Amino acid sequence: MQYTQLGNTGLTVSRLALGTMTFGYQTDESTAARILGKAADAGITFLDTADVYPLGGGLERVGRTEEIVGRWLHGQRDNFIVATKFVGAVGSRPWNQGASRKHIHEAVNASLTRLNTDYIDLYQLHSDDPATPLDETLYTLDTLIHSGKVRYIGVSNFLAYRLALALGRSDIHRYSRFVSVQPRYSLLFREIERELLPLAQEQGVGVIPYNPLAGGLLTGKHRYGAPTEGTRFTLGTAAERYQQRYWHERQFETVQTLASLSDSVGLSLTTAAVAWVLANPVVTSAIIGASNPAQLDATLAAINTPLPFELKQRFDELTQEYRKGDAAR
Ligand SMILES: NC(=O)c1ccc[n+]([C@@H]2O[C@H](COP(=O)([O-])OP(=O)(O)OC[C@H]3O[C@@H](n4cnc5c(N)ncnc54)[C@H](OP(=O)(O)O)[C@@H]3O)[C@@H](O)[C@H]2O)c1
């Protein structure tokens, strides 16, 4: 494993982080424990979760993933950097979501209980909440850092201009700054290269991308047509979102071309796709995910597989079209 600093902070994290959003719906608890154990054995020290997980489980299952992670962390909490998120709806009342002072206090206490810990290393907004003034959110998060419940704060799915605004407001008020951003990033989604990544680089904000395999499409295992049962693309409430993101003829054509290229140098596309994310010097850690432990073999291998220069160049050229725009998700 490789380790690095998270942005401008003194916090050391592994360059592969383990995402947990399959735990508690697609993946049962004993399988989740084997995935966590295998990742830890490979040197992963950075875990990412969220209060709304498991993915696809709907409102009635909210919180299960954090509970599973919390039980697994028992007796070994200090060996891991634990990141979680809030903002998504965890209940049906209007204030059971967002980044208001009221919801942040409720959300952080609930996450601490489920995670079985008295501190969260990295507490992230899961997405922007334009309805709440940024100053209200930043002030409240600053108090959480001072109280010790939270060590660092970050954002996910933010447009670049909103992150820039937030950093400016923190500086004016001398509140704690966001130290990281968690965007979607892969060979099939490169929009953040235009604005968000340059901002992060200039401001010393760490970048921890999710979806490096486009939900599994970049493994090359799917065929265009009816989505494969038991995978991300048929998974409960998430199926539609993932099909809208990636289940298009053009993306399948690109995946096929990328797969032939990586085959030609003896690399699996799965490994090469994660290695491509890690090869971007602005990226701190790539968040990998799995629904069973065997899947980790190809993704963990990315850490020891520097992408051959010419392959990276070809990948860059072939996926230029996925660079347009500057979407948050
Ligand atoms: N902030 C956000 O909004 C956000 C959004 C998404 C994710 N995340 C975080 O990022 C983490 C990773 O995201 P992700 O799971 O979407 O990453 P991903 O790498 O794009 O997709 C992982 C999925 O691909 C499939 N897969 C992985 N390795 C494979 C292999 N070797 N062979 C075949 N299939 C394989 C599995 O799905 P199947 O078994 O279903 O095919 C696995 O769950 C999440 O757990 C979460 O912590 C954050």
Ligand as a Chemical Component Dictionary entry (heavy atoms), coordinates in Angstrom:
data_LIG
# 
_chem_comp.id                   LIG 
_chem_comp.type                 NON-POLYMER 
_chem_comp.pdbx_formal_charge   0 
_chem_comp.three_letter_code    LIG 
# 
loop_
_chem_comp_atom.comp_id 
_chem_comp_atom.atom_id 
_chem_comp_atom.alt_atom_id 
_chem_comp_atom.type_symbol 
_chem_comp_atom.charge 
_chem_comp_atom.model_Cartn_x 
_chem_comp_atom.model_Cartn_y 
_chem_comp_atom.model_Cartn_z 
_chem_comp_atom.pdbx_ordinal 
LIG N1  N1  N 0  -20.159 10.571 -2.334  1  
LIG C1  C1  C 0  -20.971 9.902  -3.112  2  
LIG O1  O1  O 0  -22.003 10.414 -3.596  3  
LIG C2  C2  C 0  -20.637 8.459  -3.425  4  
LIG C3  C3  C 0  -21.303 7.802  -4.464  5  
LIG C4  C4  C 0  -20.914 6.496  -4.764  6  
LIG C5  C5  C 0  -19.931 5.871  -4.017  7  
LIG N2  N2  N 1  -19.324 6.525  -2.978  8  
LIG C6  C6  C 0  -18.285 5.877  -2.146  9  
LIG O2  O2  O 0  -17.320 5.273  -2.983  10 
LIG C7  C7  C 0  -17.265 3.865  -2.742  11 
LIG C8  C8  C 0  -16.925 3.151  -4.022  12 
LIG O3  O3  O 0  -17.874 3.494  -5.019  13 
LIG P1  P1  P 0  -18.399 2.402  -6.031  14 
LIG O4  O4  O 0  -18.735 1.145  -5.282  15 
LIG O5  O5  O -1 -19.447 2.993  -6.870  16 
LIG O6  O6  O 0  -17.060 2.126  -6.891  17 
LIG P2  P2  P 0  -16.872 1.446  -8.293  18 
LIG O7  O7  O 0  -15.466 1.004  -8.304  19 
LIG O8  O8  O 0  -17.294 2.340  -9.401  20 
LIG O9  O9  O 0  -17.874 0.199  -8.316  21 
LIG C9  C9  C 0  -17.670 -0.876 -7.448  22 
LIG C10 C10 C 0  -18.571 -2.020 -7.917  23 
LIG O10 O10 O 0  -18.055 -2.571 -9.133  24 
LIG C11 C11 C 0  -18.188 -3.986 -9.099  25 
LIG N3  N3  N 0  -16.833 -4.549 -9.029  26 
LIG C12 C12 C 0  -15.775 -4.063 -8.311  27 
LIG N4  N4  N 0  -14.679 -4.812 -8.513  28 
LIG C13 C13 C 0  -15.025 -5.788 -9.373  29 
LIG C14 C14 C 0  -14.335 -6.872 -9.949  30 
LIG N5  N5  N 0  -13.045 -7.100 -9.676  31 
LIG N6  N6  N 0  -14.988 -7.687 -10.788 32 
LIG C15 C15 C 0  -16.300 -7.467 -11.081 33 
LIG N7  N7  N 0  -17.025 -6.453 -10.548 34 
LIG C16 C16 C 0  -16.406 -5.627 -9.698  35 
LIG C17 C17 C 0  -19.021 -4.304 -7.857  36 
LIG O11 O11 O 0  -20.397 -4.159 -8.163  37 
LIG P3  P3  P 0  -21.355 -5.417 -8.559  38 
LIG O12 O12 O 0  -20.915 -6.606 -7.768  39 
LIG O13 O13 O 0  -22.704 -4.921 -8.208  40 
LIG O14 O14 O 0  -21.178 -5.611 -10.032 41 
LIG C18 C18 C 0  -18.613 -3.172 -6.936  42 
LIG O15 O15 O 0  -19.530 -2.940 -5.880  43 
LIG C19 C19 C 0  -18.622 3.536  -2.118  44 
LIG O16 O16 O 0  -18.649 2.368  -1.347  45 
LIG C20 C20 C 0  -18.856 4.770  -1.276  46 
LIG O17 O17 O 0  -18.122 4.670  -0.062  47 
LIG C21 C21 C 0  -19.657 7.813  -2.693  48 
# 
loop_
_chem_comp_bond.comp_id 
_chem_comp_bond.atom_id_1 
_chem_comp_bond.atom_id_2 
_chem_comp_bond.value_order 
_chem_comp_bond.pdbx_ordinal 
LIG N1  C1  SING 1  
LIG C1  O1  DOUB 2  
LIG C1  C2  SING 3  
LIG C2  C3  SING 4  
LIG C2  C21 DOUB 5  
LIG C3  C4  DOUB 6  
LIG C4  C5  SING 7  
LIG C5  N2  DOUB 8  
LIG N2  C6  SING 9  
LIG N2  C21 SING 10 
LIG C6  O2  SING 11 
LIG C6  C20 SING 12 
LIG O2  C7  SING 13 
LIG C7  C8  SING 14 
LIG C7  C19 SING 15 
LIG C8  O3  SING 16 
LIG O3  P1  SING 17 
LIG P1  O4  DOUB 18 
LIG P1  O5  SING 19 
LIG P1  O6  SING 20 
LIG O6  P2  SING 21 
LIG P2  O7  DOUB 22 
LIG P2  O8  SING 23 
LIG P2  O9  SING 24 
LIG O9  C9  SING 25 
LIG C9  C10 SING 26 
LIG C10 O10 SING 27 
LIG C10 C18 SING 28 
LIG O10 C11 SING 29 
LIG C11 N3  SING 30 
LIG C11 C17 SING 31 
LIG N3  C12 SING 32 
LIG N3  C16 SING 33 
LIG C12 N4  DOUB 34 
LIG N4  C13 SING 35 
LIG C13 C14 SING 36 
LIG C13 C16 DOUB 37 
LIG C14 N5  SING 38 
LIG C14 N6  DOUB 39 
LIG N6  C15 SING 40 
LIG C15 N7  DOUB 41 
LIG N7  C16 SING 42 
LIG C17 O11 SING 43 
LIG C17 C18 SING 44 
LIG O11 P3  SING 45 
LIG P3  O12 DOUB 46 
LIG P3  O13 SING 47 
LIG P3  O14 SING 48 
LIG C18 O15 SING 49 
LIG C19 O16 SING 50 
LIG C19 C20 SING 51 
LIG C20 O17 SING 52 
# 
